[in-house]
Amino acid sequence: MRLFAALVTVLSLGLAPIPALAGETPTPFAEAAPDTVRTNLWLTQALFTDIVREAAGVLPADGARVALRPRAKHVAQPLFDTAAFAELTAAGHEVLLDETDVSTTRPDVAIAADYEFRYFIEDVDLAYPRVGRRFGLWRRWLDREFQAVVQVTVLEKATGRLLLDQRLVRSYADRIAAGHLAAVDATTYGFTTAEPAEGGLRAILEELVVVGALTGLVAVYFANSGN
């Protein structure tokens, strides 16, 4: 049991802007300039922030002591905790981290708070499902798809009243230039990096073989036609 202020961290790597594709629609979660492409790390936290914002709507407007309580360990927990702390603090609440087992009812281990914000990160997924290629070989653009699924329960501790118990889903999709992949992809977490569809050296070699074979067949055809 401890004050949660220490978790506030500026994710400078996740906020670094890079040039965007012309006509790209800015993400609704961002306050960055519309001519930037968001990194995978930044987008993950943006989805978490939007989930927390919806769940926090059931809390009182005048502020309260809120215990942030994960129901299970997840690799994305630091990102969610940071997003929750920032959003709940901005709404005027005092946020504390409670990592005790949610099944415990012992008063000596319970954190002194007015509300419990319990959460279970069900899924965080990134994919590059479609790749556009120039001349069938070199990547020109990649479609990028994100999804975050979190089960959130908000309890009023004094009365035991259940204010919210909902599975919240947020998704995001855009298209990025192939040259931006190295800038947006991050190996920080497993869910902030992914292998593009039709990606890798093997796929390129296979396409070269196919193009080479077709070129050879065309050359043989015209050679025979000339004879």
Beta strands, then each sheet from edge to edge (+ up, - down):
strand 1: 2-3
strand 2: 65-70
strand 3: 94-97
strand 4: 115-127
strand 5: 131-134
strand 6: 138-156
strand 7: 161-177
sheet 1: 1+ 3- 2- 4- 6+ 5-
sheet 2: 1+ 3- 2- 4- 6+ 7-
end
